[in-house]
Amino acid sequence: MRDDVKRSWRIRRRVIIATLVYSALGVGYLIIFGEDLRLHEAIANGLILLAGSVVGSYVFGAAWDDMNADKDSRSRGYEE
């Protein structure tokens, strides 16, 4: 894998991990300190959906990137 691709995935992983930590801390805070309000329920649902969509996008993006890398290496006539 090329160095620029590795670097971009390293940055993506940092953003993904930061988003998941933010979501987990937000939901955890609402579980421990939040009152039973519809607003808190909506916020928790949004944070859970955010975390789920980030994980789904990460998996889909990695698969898409791998597929494109395979096509690129075959078009150049070599395997990495």
Helices and strands as residue ranges (DSSP letters): H 3-33, H 38-76
